[in-house]
Amino acid sequence: NPEDLVFFECIADSNPPNTCNGTEILMTGPRFEVKPYELPQGKEFLCRAFNNMTKKQDETKFTLVMARLDT
């Protein structure tokens, strides 16, 4: 449904608690939402967690492809 929101969450366990930082800001915080019609046919997203104390990081990428299925 073109009016339904799409939610994305970027979550990482950490001590001290984590914060969120994005290079292309779609929405602040670890969770952002968009309407499907605001997305292109395909868009790649990246969630990266970085620890300033240990200098370690981990990331995951995914590509969202919006398609309409007529039944």
Secondary structure as UniProt FT lines:
FT   TURN            2..3
FT   STRAND          6..9
FT   STRAND          31..34
FT   HELIX           36..38
FT   STRAND          42..50
FT   TURN            52..54
FT   STRAND          57..65
//
